[in-house]
Amino acid sequence: MDSSLNYRHEVKHELNYLDFLCVRQRLRAVAHPDPHVKDGKYLIRSLYFDNIYDKALREKNDGVNGREKFRIRYYNDDTSFIQLEKKSRLNGLGTKYAARLSKEEAQKIVDGDIGWMLDHENELVRELYCKMQYQGMRPRTIVDYTREPYIFGPGNVRVTFDYNIRTGLNSTDFLNPDCITIPAGEAPILLEVKWDHFLPEIIRNAVQLPGRHSQAFSKYAQCRIYG
């Protein structure tokens, strides 16, 4: 593992609505809402990539140790700030790389107009170009959801609740605000806890539920249940 990268611990729990209310009440007593969020939550729209063999999906479902996924993302229907992101996971730890894209650049990628990416100033954009060119990676599906984030300073802890997960099925028209999405099956409320080197006991206690264990959950995989 490259020690120069900021790998973070990450655990996930699937919650029902009663779980959500209980954990959120405890968490609000010790953590703070993310100050960058308006009204305590925000909307996320992502466009995930995969190849014709569903490499990213299969590696996630098979629990492959060293894996990665690419997506383009924006928030609250605001296309003035769009990011290309790559998430990598190794030995249970995760890290994320990001590059800004203009709306025009994002649309070109969706349309398959990718020649310009080869000479882009950002290495991540060039990496995606190579994987689209030589591995057949393409935009695969839209993933929409609502996120409610909390932060806790010691340990650089970030706790999020993700819910109302929706899928764009096979649509990749993610810059279109009128693009139709539908509920991604019986998707649970998802609790994610991320931290650097240690997880403070006060947060550990706040997010614990009796008889529950952390488990793998992929919003992308959930949004592929219809194909």
Backbone bond lengths (Angstrom), bond angles and torsions (degrees), N, CA, C in turn:
res aa  C-N    CA-C-N  psi(-1)  N-CA   C-N-CA  omega(-1)  CA-C   N-CA-C  phi
1 M - - - 1.462 - - 1.521 109.48 -
2 D 1.306 116.84 135.62 1.453 122.28 -179.23 1.522 109.35 -75.77
3 S 1.354 117.01 112.13 1.457 121.69 -176.74 1.511 112.81 -69.09
4 S 1.337 118.10 -14.06 1.459 120.99 -179.79 1.520 111.72 -78.02
5 L 1.333 117.84 -14.67 1.450 121.45 -179.14 1.522 110.43 -90.17
6 N 1.312 115.87 150.59 1.460 121.46 -178.30 1.522 110.22 -89.70
7 Y 1.314 116.15 79.66 1.451 120.40 176.93 1.524 109.26 -79.64
8 R 1.334 115.41 135.59 1.454 121.24 -178.69 1.529 110.64 -121.41
9 H 1.333 114.03 150.28 1.454 120.27 173.19 1.524 108.63 -73.98
10 E 1.313 115.57 148.23 1.459 119.99 179.92 1.518 109.84 -151.78
11 V 1.329 117.06 127.67 1.461 121.75 173.92 1.522 108.58 -127.73
12 K 1.329 115.42 152.10 1.459 121.50 -178.29 1.524 109.34 -130.25
13 H 1.319 114.85 145.83 1.459 121.72 174.71 1.523 108.43 -133.79
14 E 1.311 116.75 137.47 1.451 121.08 172.53 1.526 108.39 -88.30
15 L 1.333 116.31 129.85 1.457 121.60 -176.02 1.522 110.73 -118.76
16 N 1.333 115.83 148.04 1.445 119.70 163.98 1.529 107.67 -91.31
17 Y 1.324 116.58 178.49 1.461 118.36 -173.00 1.525 112.45 -65.77
18 L 1.332 118.11 -37.04 1.466 120.64 178.42 1.526 110.43 -66.19
19 D 1.348 116.96 -42.22 1.472 120.66 174.55 1.523 110.19 -54.46
20 F 1.317 115.29 -48.11 1.460 122.12 -177.94 1.517 111.32 -56.32
21 L 1.330 117.01 -47.88 1.462 120.54 -178.82 1.531 111.42 -63.18
22 C 1.332 116.78 -40.56 1.466 120.63 -178.70 1.524 111.69 -67.58
23 V 1.344 116.12 -48.93 1.463 119.86 -177.97 1.531 110.39 -66.31
24 R 1.307 117.26 -41.67 1.462 119.66 -179.82 1.521 111.52 -62.01
25 Q 1.320 117.78 -40.13 1.461 120.62 178.92 1.523 111.18 -62.77
26 R 1.344 117.47 -43.22 1.465 120.48 178.50 1.516 110.94 -66.68
27 L 1.319 115.79 -41.15 1.455 120.53 -176.65 1.525 110.89 -65.94
28 R 1.307 117.05 -39.93 1.461 120.25 -179.49 1.520 112.61 -62.79
29 A 1.338 116.91 -21.61 1.462 120.61 179.80 1.520 112.84 -78.31
30 V 1.339 117.32 -17.70 1.471 119.33 -174.30 1.521 113.94 -125.82
31 A 1.330 117.58 -24.04 1.462 121.25 -177.67 1.526 109.38 -112.37
32 H 1.329 115.96 174.80 1.452 121.37 -177.84 1.521 110.23 -119.56
33 P 1.335 117.73 142.65 1.461 118.84 172.50 1.520 110.23 -60.36
34 D 1.303 117.36 145.42 1.459 121.12 176.52 1.534 108.62 -57.04
35 P 1.349 118.03 122.57 1.472 120.34 -175.62 1.517 113.87 -67.07
36 H 1.330 117.75 -15.46 1.464 120.92 -179.46 1.531 112.49 -84.97
37 V 1.324 116.42 -2.47 1.457 120.88 -175.11 1.527 109.82 -99.85
38 K 1.306 116.14 137.07 1.454 122.17 176.70 1.518 109.41 -94.21
39 D 1.335 116.10 129.93 1.471 122.52 179.40 1.528 112.29 61.26
40 G 1.340 116.34 23.98 1.454 120.41 170.36 1.509 117.24 81.30
41 K 1.323 118.96 -2.85 1.460 119.89 -178.79 1.521 109.39 -156.72
42 Y 1.312 115.95 167.36 1.460 120.54 176.81 1.520 109.67 -150.61
43 L 1.310 115.27 162.77 1.455 122.36 179.61 1.519 109.91 -97.12
44 I 1.303 116.33 139.79 1.458 121.97 178.24 1.527 108.46 -121.92
45 R 1.316 115.37 131.86 1.465 120.86 170.82 1.514 108.32 -121.97
46 S 1.309 116.83 125.35 1.458 122.49 179.75 1.526 110.08 -125.14
47 L 1.309 115.06 149.17 1.465 122.42 171.56 1.522 106.59 -117.04
48 Y 1.329 116.07 114.17 1.462 121.22 -176.66 1.525 111.02 -93.62
49 F 1.343 114.37 150.72 1.463 121.87 -178.42 1.523 109.93 -111.02
50 D 1.327 115.13 150.56 1.456 121.15 173.17 1.520 107.06 -158.81
51 N 1.332 117.09 168.79 1.466 118.23 177.08 1.530 110.04 -101.11
52 I 1.320 116.61 -177.46 1.467 119.68 -174.19 1.526 111.92 -67.29
53 Y 1.325 117.55 -16.43 1.455 121.28 178.68 1.529 112.14 -97.71
54 D 1.344 117.10 6.99 1.469 122.00 -178.86 1.524 111.42 55.73
55 K 1.319 115.53 46.89 1.467 120.53 -177.08 1.531 112.16 -58.32
56 A 1.324 117.15 -48.17 1.467 120.04 -177.80 1.520 111.13 -63.89
57 L 1.324 116.00 -42.09 1.457 119.90 179.87 1.523 111.61 -65.46
58 R 1.321 117.09 -45.33 1.461 120.57 -178.58 1.528 111.54 -66.10
59 E 1.339 117.21 -41.25 1.464 119.41 179.64 1.522 111.21 -64.12
60 K 1.331 116.67 -37.22 1.460 119.52 176.37 1.514 110.90 -65.77
61 N 1.319 117.40 -48.92 1.462 120.63 -177.81 1.521 112.32 -65.68
62 D 1.340 116.80 -30.70 1.468 121.16 179.82 1.525 113.10 -86.38
63 G 1.344 116.95 -6.00 1.458 120.44 179.08 1.511 113.85 70.04
64 V 1.332 117.29 32.84 1.467 120.47 178.54 1.526 109.38 -59.49
65 N 1.323 116.29 135.00 1.468 120.78 -173.26 1.528 112.44 -66.48
66 G 1.319 117.66 -54.50 1.454 121.32 -179.16 1.516 110.23 -99.24
67 R 1.323 117.14 104.75 1.462 120.08 -176.68 1.529 109.72 -142.48
68 E 1.328 115.20 166.49 1.450 120.63 -178.64 1.525 109.44 -147.34
69 K 1.321 115.30 159.64 1.465 119.69 175.28 1.523 108.22 -146.28
70 F 1.331 114.62 146.91 1.459 122.16 179.39 1.528 109.16 -111.98
71 R 1.322 115.47 145.22 1.463 120.86 175.80 1.524 109.10 -155.85
72 I 1.327 114.93 157.33 1.462 122.11 169.93 1.517 106.18 -113.49
73 R 1.345 116.69 139.56 1.466 119.40 -168.87 1.526 111.12 -143.14
74 Y 1.339 115.09 145.25 1.465 120.67 167.23 1.517 108.87 -145.08
75 Y 1.334 115.82 170.97 1.455 121.51 -168.66 1.525 111.75 -126.25
76 N 1.333 115.51 144.55 1.468 122.50 173.27 1.527 112.89 50.97
77 D 1.312 116.49 37.54 1.467 122.18 177.87 1.526 113.15 61.78
78 D 1.335 117.16 18.16 1.464 121.72 -177.90 1.531 109.55 -99.88
79 T 1.328 116.31 102.92 1.466 120.73 -177.45 1.529 112.89 -86.59
80 S 1.334 117.32 10.14 1.462 119.38 175.16 1.527 111.65 -79.49
81 F 1.331 116.88 -14.56 1.469 121.31 176.41 1.521 107.90 -130.50
82 I 1.321 116.21 102.69 1.465 122.94 -179.36 1.520 108.57 -122.30
83 Q 1.315 116.49 136.81 1.463 120.80 179.04 1.522 111.59 -124.52
84 L 1.315 115.04 138.34 1.454 122.31 163.20 1.517 106.80 -87.73
85 E 1.321 116.85 130.66 1.464 120.23 -178.92 1.526 110.60 -129.88
86 K 1.325 114.75 145.33 1.461 121.22 169.06 1.515 107.94 -124.04
87 K 1.323 115.96 124.02 1.454 120.72 175.35 1.518 108.81 -105.49
88 S 1.316 116.03 129.27 1.459 121.79 177.89 1.519 109.27 -117.10
89 R 1.317 115.47 144.86 1.465 120.34 -179.79 1.526 108.97 -133.93
90 L 1.337 115.44 132.35 1.460 121.70 -178.34 1.518 108.91 -149.52
91 N 1.333 116.06 127.28 1.463 122.11 178.07 1.528 112.32 53.71
92 G 1.329 115.83 38.44 1.455 120.12 176.97 1.513 115.10 80.85
93 L 1.330 117.82 0.22 1.456 121.92 179.49 1.524 109.40 -111.75
94 G 1.325 115.76 151.44 1.452 119.18 -177.05 1.515 112.22 -128.18
95 T 1.319 115.65 153.59 1.455 121.65 173.27 1.518 108.30 -142.62
96 K 1.342 115.54 159.72 1.462 119.79 -176.01 1.520 109.62 -134.90
97 Y 1.332 115.72 137.59 1.452 123.94 174.19 1.523 107.43 -113.86
98 A 1.332 117.68 146.75 1.462 119.52 -177.17 1.517 110.62 -142.99
99 A 1.328 115.68 151.72 1.461 122.71 176.51 1.519 108.24 -144.48
100 R 1.326 117.39 134.98 1.449 121.81 177.22 1.533 110.46 -70.92
101 L 1.325 115.30 140.92 1.453 122.23 173.52 1.520 109.01 -127.09
102 S 1.312 116.72 144.40 1.456 119.53 170.65 1.521 108.47 -77.65
103 K 1.313 116.30 164.15 1.462 120.25 177.48 1.521 110.37 -60.41
104 E 1.323 116.43 -38.70 1.460 120.98 -179.70 1.527 110.93 -66.16
105 E 1.338 117.13 -40.48 1.462 120.27 178.80 1.529 110.70 -65.32
106 A 1.335 116.02 -42.91 1.457 119.45 179.65 1.527 110.93 -61.64
107 Q 1.330 116.39 -41.45 1.460 119.73 -179.93 1.525 111.38 -66.01
108 K 1.331 116.92 -37.52 1.455 119.99 177.56 1.531 110.82 -61.38
109 I 1.325 117.11 -41.33 1.465 120.10 178.67 1.518 110.21 -62.38
110 V 1.333 116.42 -43.55 1.467 120.46 178.06 1.526 110.73 -59.81
111 D 1.326 116.34 -38.78 1.464 121.58 -176.95 1.526 113.16 -80.62
112 G 1.336 117.92 -4.89 1.459 121.07 -178.99 1.505 114.11 83.47
113 D 1.327 118.10 10.81 1.463 123.29 176.88 1.519 107.56 -89.58
114 I 1.342 117.37 90.83 1.465 120.34 -167.93 1.529 114.29 -118.33
115 G 1.334 119.35 -0.61 1.459 120.35 -175.91 1.506 113.36 -56.96
116 W 1.323 118.07 -36.61 1.463 123.15 -178.90 1.523 113.05 -63.28
117 M 1.340 116.76 -23.18 1.466 120.76 -175.14 1.522 112.31 -67.08
118 L 1.329 117.04 -26.60 1.461 121.20 -177.05 1.518 112.03 -60.80
119 D 1.318 117.92 -32.72 1.466 121.79 -177.93 1.526 112.38 -105.38
120 H 1.311 117.41 15.97 1.464 120.18 -179.50 1.521 110.71 -67.28
121 E 1.326 115.88 148.31 1.467 120.41 -177.65 1.516 113.27 -69.41
122 N 1.345 117.30 -21.67 1.462 119.88 -177.27 1.528 111.04 -95.93
123 E 1.300 115.65 130.16 1.466 121.91 -176.81 1.521 112.22 -61.30
124 L 1.345 117.23 -34.56 1.455 119.96 -178.12 1.527 111.36 -66.49
125 V 1.326 116.65 -38.20 1.463 120.44 177.19 1.522 110.09 -64.24
126 R 1.328 116.17 -41.01 1.474 119.73 178.38 1.525 110.68 -66.20
127 E 1.327 117.59 -36.14 1.461 120.63 178.72 1.524 110.78 -65.24
128 L 1.331 116.58 -43.10 1.463 118.81 177.98 1.526 110.48 -62.95
129 Y 1.333 116.98 -39.36 1.468 120.00 177.25 1.527 110.48 -56.34
130 C 1.320 116.60 -47.92 1.466 120.23 -178.20 1.523 110.96 -61.25
131 K 1.329 117.48 -39.67 1.458 119.94 -177.85 1.522 111.45 -75.54
132 M 1.330 117.18 -28.86 1.457 119.55 173.70 1.520 110.25 -72.32
133 Q 1.310 116.31 -36.54 1.460 121.26 -176.69 1.522 112.19 -76.06
134 Y 1.328 117.12 -41.91 1.466 119.83 -169.98 1.537 114.50 -110.47
135 Q 1.335 117.26 -14.71 1.466 119.94 177.99 1.524 112.44 -114.37
136 G 1.326 116.86 -1.15 1.458 120.06 178.19 1.520 113.96 72.86
137 M 1.339 116.87 22.84 1.457 119.41 179.41 1.522 109.84 -71.04
138 R 1.333 116.10 136.68 1.456 121.99 -177.40 1.530 110.27 -143.99
139 P 1.334 118.34 158.57 1.467 119.83 171.43 1.523 109.55 -56.47
140 R 1.342 116.42 135.99 1.477 119.18 -172.91 1.525 113.95 -116.37
141 T 1.339 117.08 -50.13 1.459 118.32 179.53 1.515 111.15 -160.13
142 I 1.316 114.84 155.65 1.462 122.53 175.93 1.523 109.14 -87.20
143 V 1.331 115.68 139.16 1.462 122.18 175.21 1.524 107.85 -125.99
144 D 1.318 116.81 117.60 1.467 123.22 177.87 1.518 109.77 -111.90
145 Y 1.324 117.24 143.87 1.460 120.31 171.38 1.527 110.39 -166.20
146 T 1.325 114.69 167.73 1.463 122.64 175.68 1.518 108.44 -102.90
147 R 1.328 116.00 137.52 1.478 121.08 179.92 1.529 110.07 -122.24
148 E 1.323 114.68 135.97 1.466 122.69 175.67 1.527 107.48 -119.35
149 P 1.343 119.30 106.82 1.463 121.65 -171.74 1.542 114.11 -105.92
150 Y 1.330 114.55 146.53 1.462 122.51 175.83 1.523 108.42 -132.28
151 I 1.329 116.25 151.56 1.458 121.03 -179.82 1.522 110.27 -129.74
152 F 1.341 114.70 154.28 1.466 122.60 177.11 1.514 106.92 -144.06
153 G 1.328 117.18 121.31 1.462 122.48 -170.66 1.518 115.80 -57.12
154 P 1.350 119.27 -59.44 1.467 119.62 -179.94 1.518 111.55 -58.36
155 G 1.328 116.29 127.34 1.461 120.81 -177.77 1.515 113.04 83.99
156 N 1.342 117.21 -1.95 1.474 121.43 -177.60 1.526 109.71 50.55
157 V 1.325 114.90 55.39 1.461 121.76 -173.92 1.530 109.82 -87.53
158 R 1.313 115.29 138.33 1.467 122.66 172.70 1.523 108.12 -131.60
159 V 1.318 115.60 124.08 1.456 121.95 -179.91 1.524 107.74 -117.79
160 T 1.315 117.08 130.03 1.463 120.14 -179.12 1.521 110.79 -131.18
161 F 1.337 114.18 146.26 1.457 121.61 168.72 1.525 107.00 -109.64
162 D 1.311 117.12 125.84 1.462 122.08 177.31 1.525 108.68 -115.35
163 Y 1.335 115.86 130.51 1.461 119.27 -178.57 1.524 109.99 -151.29
164 N 1.329 115.34 177.40 1.469 121.80 -173.75 1.531 110.61 55.54
165 I 1.317 116.13 47.75 1.464 121.54 -179.15 1.528 109.26 -73.64
166 R 1.326 115.45 127.89 1.462 121.59 -176.42 1.525 109.74 -130.90
167 T 1.300 115.71 150.66 1.459 121.34 -178.64 1.523 110.94 -116.45
168 G 1.317 114.79 144.65 1.459 120.79 173.60 1.510 112.66 -90.96
169 L 1.364 116.04 12.05 1.469 121.08 -177.19 1.530 109.30 54.00
170 N 1.309 119.10 -122.09 1.463 120.68 -179.08 1.525 113.15 -96.37
171 S 1.315 117.19 6.85 1.460 120.18 -179.71 1.529 110.51 -75.92
172 T 1.328 116.64 141.22 1.461 121.84 175.19 1.522 110.87 -120.89
173 D 1.323 117.34 13.36 1.464 122.41 -176.34 1.527 110.00 -82.93
174 F 1.328 116.34 56.88 1.461 119.82 -167.24 1.526 113.94 -76.26
175 L 1.325 119.01 -13.09 1.465 120.55 176.27 1.529 111.90 -84.62
176 N 1.300 116.53 -6.52 1.452 121.65 179.20 1.531 108.99 -87.50
177 P 1.347 118.64 113.12 1.470 119.80 -177.84 1.521 112.75 -64.37
178 D 1.317 117.64 -18.33 1.466 121.45 -179.88 1.523 112.84 -95.27
179 C 1.327 116.34 6.88 1.461 119.73 177.86 1.530 109.70 -60.93
180 I 1.306 116.27 131.46 1.465 120.53 -175.68 1.530 110.38 -80.60
181 T 1.331 115.67 130.06 1.461 121.64 171.69 1.523 107.93 -125.15
182 I 1.333 115.95 157.96 1.459 120.84 -179.95 1.528 109.29 -131.08
183 P 1.330 118.08 158.47 1.466 119.57 177.83 1.521 111.45 -55.37
184 A 1.327 115.88 138.14 1.471 121.58 -177.27 1.522 109.99 -85.31
185 G 1.320 115.84 68.40 1.456 120.10 179.84 1.520 110.97 64.77
186 E 1.320 116.10 -150.01 1.467 121.93 178.42 1.524 109.37 -89.84
187 A 1.314 116.15 59.26 1.468 119.98 -177.83 1.526 110.46 -68.52
188 P 1.319 117.63 135.06 1.465 120.39 179.30 1.526 111.39 -79.10
189 I 1.305 115.69 174.69 1.466 120.82 163.72 1.524 106.15 -78.49
190 L 1.303 117.06 134.28 1.461 120.91 -174.62 1.527 110.10 -111.07
191 L 1.312 115.80 124.95 1.468 122.92 173.72 1.518 108.24 -99.81
192 E 1.333 117.05 125.40 1.461 121.97 175.49 1.522 109.29 -121.28
193 V 1.311 115.68 133.81 1.465 122.10 177.39 1.522 108.02 -123.08
194 K 1.337 116.19 123.57 1.459 121.78 -179.38 1.523 109.45 -125.54
195 W 1.341 115.83 140.37 1.460 119.85 178.75 1.516 109.67 -154.67
196 D 1.349 115.04 165.88 1.462 119.79 -177.60 1.524 111.46 -84.49
197 H 1.334 117.23 -90.46 1.470 119.99 -171.39 1.520 113.22 -101.56
198 F 1.323 118.35 -22.24 1.459 119.86 178.62 1.520 109.61 -151.44
199 L 1.333 115.11 150.06 1.451 121.55 177.21 1.522 108.15 -107.83
200 P 1.325 117.56 112.45 1.467 119.94 -178.04 1.526 112.41 -56.95
201 E 1.319 116.09 143.55 1.455 121.51 -177.14 1.529 112.03 -59.76
202 I 1.326 116.67 -33.74 1.462 120.02 -178.10 1.534 111.19 -64.76
203 I 1.332 116.29 -34.89 1.466 119.76 176.54 1.525 110.47 -77.18
204 R 1.319 115.98 -40.37 1.471 119.63 178.51 1.533 110.46 -56.51
205 N 1.342 115.83 -43.41 1.461 119.81 -179.74 1.533 111.42 -68.98
206 A 1.332 116.23 -36.23 1.466 119.99 -177.01 1.525 112.25 -65.66
207 V 1.325 116.84 -33.62 1.469 119.48 -174.32 1.525 113.15 -98.72
208 Q 1.326 117.64 -2.62 1.461 120.10 -178.33 1.522 111.53 -74.51
209 L 1.329 114.86 144.46 1.451 122.61 172.90 1.520 108.31 -129.56
210 P 1.335 118.24 133.23 1.469 120.56 -176.91 1.529 111.92 -56.72
211 G 1.324 115.52 132.47 1.453 120.85 175.31 1.510 114.96 73.24
212 R 1.323 117.84 8.65 1.465 120.85 -179.03 1.534 109.64 -106.97
213 H 1.300 115.63 147.63 1.458 121.61 178.76 1.522 109.09 -128.87
214 S 1.323 115.61 153.76 1.460 119.16 176.41 1.520 109.22 -64.52
215 Q 1.309 115.98 150.88 1.460 120.35 -178.25 1.515 110.02 -152.29
216 A 1.306 114.75 158.95 1.458 119.27 179.34 1.521 109.40 -76.51
217 F 1.316 115.79 137.69 1.462 121.37 174.08 1.512 107.49 -149.23
218 S 1.314 116.44 133.67 1.456 121.94 -179.38 1.519 109.40 -122.62
219 K 1.317 116.56 119.24 1.469 119.52 176.32 1.531 109.87 -63.63
220 Y 1.335 116.90 -35.37 1.453 119.57 177.14 1.529 110.88 -62.84
221 A 1.338 116.78 -47.38 1.462 119.79 178.98 1.522 111.06 -62.54
222 Q 1.333 117.34 -40.25 1.458 120.79 178.01 1.527 111.05 -60.93
223 C 1.330 115.91 -37.13 1.469 120.02 -178.67 1.529 112.60 -80.37
224 R 1.324 116.79 -2.53 1.472 120.29 175.19 1.532 111.76 -101.88
225 I 1.327 118.65 10.60 1.472 119.70 -175.55 1.516 112.47 -65.53
226 Y 1.346 117.01 -21.16 1.452 119.38 179.34 1.527 112.46 -96.84
227 G 1.327 116.44 7.86 1.451 119.25 178.03 1.513 113.08 127.06
